[in-house]
Amino acid sequence: MKVVLASGNPHKARELRAILPGWEIEPLVTDRDPPPERGSTFAENALGKARFGRKILAREGVWVVGEDSGLEVDALYGAPGILSARYAGDAATDEANLRKLLDQLRGQITGRQARYVCELVGIGRGGDEIRATGELRGRIAEAPSGSGGFGYDPVFVPEGEERTVAELGDAWKSVHSHRAHAARAFARALEARTPVE
């Protein structure tokens, strides 16, 4: 199965390849700027990315997939949410976003429960859409730990675990992450369609 991921984030493409072995997942190659994320939900932003990629690949018989994901923290009323990648500013690094999150939670004993959310939206050549959602629940640690993963992984401790996602590593993520749950749901929906585009 081949899909084109309408994202410039190499981490996400690599994760999806690990989650769906045997699938050919290629990033969208274009010199056009992607649309700004103006949606109020992860699903709206993922749909905007998918539509952008579908316009560029209008004649190609591959599914184009838009993805949006982020972190929602109870004590912050769902923040950083759709602003997860730019929580500390439009050009923020993972480290800056992480630092801001921990600063906002300093001294917070309760309410550190959180969830990772991933939305995938695929659009076929004929305009058909497939949507899939995945989530991973857990809590925010008081300090970063681990060198794996990216984003908020060094402070996210999944339910039932004592280590952060960054400590648990890529093999664990390819089975249990929010993106893994969404990707497998998307794959099941796509493989159930006949004929496959």
C-alpha positions in Angstrom: 0.0 0.0 0.0 1.3 3.5 -0.9 0.2 6.7 0.7 1.7 10.2 0.6 2.0 12.0 4.0 1.2 15.7 3.6 3.7 16.7 6.3 7.2 18.0 6.3 7.9 16.4 9.7 10.4 13.5 9.1 9.7 12.1 12.6 6.1 11.4 11.7 6.8 9.7 8.4 9.4 7.5 10.1 7.0 6.6 12.9 4.3 5.7 10.4 6.6 3.4 8.4 7.5 1.6 11.7 3.8 1.2 12.6 2.8 0.0 9.2 5.6 -2.3 7.9 5.1 -3.1 4.3 3.4 0.2 3.5 5.2 2.7 1.3 4.8 6.0 3.1 6.4 9.0 1.3 6.4 12.6 2.4 4.8 15.2 0.1 7.5 16.9 -2.0 6.5 20.4 -3.1 7.9 23.9 -3.2 4.6 25.3 -2.2 4.1 26.4 1.4 1.6 24.3 3.4 -1.6 26.0 4.5 -1.5 27.6 8.0 -3.1 25.5 10.7 -6.3 27.5 11.2 -8.6 24.7 12.4 -10.0 24.6 15.9 -9.4 20.9 16.2 -6.7 18.3 15.3 -9.2 16.8 12.8 -9.7 20.1 11.0 -6.0 20.7 10.7 -5.4 17.2 9.4 -8.1 17.7 6.8 -6.6 21.0 5.7 -3.3 19.3 5.1 -4.8 16.4 3.3 -6.7 18.7 0.9 -3.5 20.7 0.3 -1.7 17.5 -0.7 -4.6 16.2 -2.8 -4.6 19.3 -4.9 -0.9 18.9 -5.6 -1.3 15.2 -6.5 -4.7 15.6 -8.2 -3.9 13.1 -11.0 -2.1 10.5 -8.9 -3.9 7.4 -7.7 -2.5 7.4 -4.2 -4.2 8.3 -1.0 -2.9 11.6 0.5 -2.9 11.7 4.3 -3.0 14.7 6.5 -1.9 14.3 10.2 -2.3 16.6 13.2 -1.4 15.6 16.7 -0.6 17.1 20.0 -0.8 17.0 23.8 -3.7 18.0 26.0 -3.0 18.5 29.8 -5.8 18.5 32.3 -4.4 21.2 34.5 -4.0 23.5 31.5 -7.6 23.0 30.4 -6.5 21.0 27.3 -3.4 23.2 26.4 -1.1 23.1 24.5 -3.6 21.2 22.3 -3.5 22.2 18.6 -0.7 24.6 19.5 1.6 21.8 20.7 4.2 22.3 18.0 4.4 26.0 18.6 3.5 26.3 22.2 6.5 28.5 23.0 6.2 30.5 19.7 5.9 30.0 16.0 9.5 29.0 15.6 9.8 27.1 18.9 12.0 24.1 19.3 10.9 20.9 21.1 13.1 22.0 24.0 11.5 25.4 24.3 8.0 23.9 24.2 9.0 21.3 26.8 10.4 24.1 29.0 7.3 26.2 28.8 5.1 23.2 29.6 7.1 22.3 32.7 7.2 26.0 33.8 3.4 26.1 33.5 3.0 23.0 35.7 5.6 23.9 38.3 4.3 23.1 41.7 1.2 21.4 40.3 0.6 18.2 42.2 -2.8 17.2 40.8 -4.0 17.7 37.2 -0.9 16.4 35.6 -3.0 13.9 33.7 -2.7 14.3 30.0 -3.3 12.6 26.7 -1.6 12.5 23.3 -4.1 12.8 20.4 -3.5 12.0 16.7 -5.9 12.6 13.9 -5.4 11.2 10.4 -7.4 12.2 7.4 -6.9 10.5 4.0 -8.3 11.6 0.7 -8.4 9.4 -2.3 -8.2 10.5 -6.0 -12.0 10.4 -6.2 -12.4 12.6 -3.2 -13.3 9.8 -0.7 -12.2 10.5 2.8 -11.1 8.2 5.6 -10.6 9.6 9.1 -9.0 7.9 12.1 -8.3 8.9 15.7 -5.8 7.6 18.2 -4.9 8.6 21.8 -2.5 7.7 24.5 -3.4 8.6 28.1 -0.8 9.3 30.8 0.7 12.0 33.0 3.3 14.7 32.8 6.5 14.0 34.8 8.2 16.7 36.8 11.4 16.6 34.7 12.5 15.2 31.3 14.0 11.7 31.1 15.1 9.6 28.2 16.7 10.4 24.8 14.2 8.7 22.4 11.2 10.1 20.6 10.6 13.8 20.1 8.3 16.6 21.2 6.9 16.0 24.7 8.0 12.4 24.8 10.7 13.0 27.6 8.0 14.1 30.1 5.0 11.9 29.0 4.5 8.8 31.2 1.8 6.5 29.8 -0.8 4.9 32.0 0.6 1.7 33.4 4.2 2.7 32.9 6.8 4.2 35.2 9.1 5.5 32.3 8.5 8.3 29.8 7.9 7.6 26.2 11.4 8.8 25.5 12.7 6.1 27.7 10.4 3.4 26.4 11.7 3.9 22.9 10.6 3.6 19.3 9.7 -0.1 19.4 7.2 0.6 22.2 5.9 3.7 20.4 5.3 1.7 17.2 2.8 -0.4 19.1 1.3 1.8 21.8 1.5 5.5 20.7 -1.5 7.7 19.8 -0.1 7.7 16.2 0.1 3.9 16.2 -3.6 3.6 17.3 -4.7 6.1 14.6 -2.5 4.6 11.9 -3.8 1.1 12.5 -7.4 2.3 12.5 -6.7 4.1 9.2 -5.1 1.1 7.7 -8.0 -1.2 8.6 -10.5 1.3 7.0 -8.4 1.7 3.9 -7.8 -2.0 3.4 -11.5 -2.6 3.8 -12.2 -0.5 0.7 -12.4 -2.2 -2.7 -11.0 -1.5 -5.1 -8.1 0.2 -3.4 -7.0 3.3 -5.3 
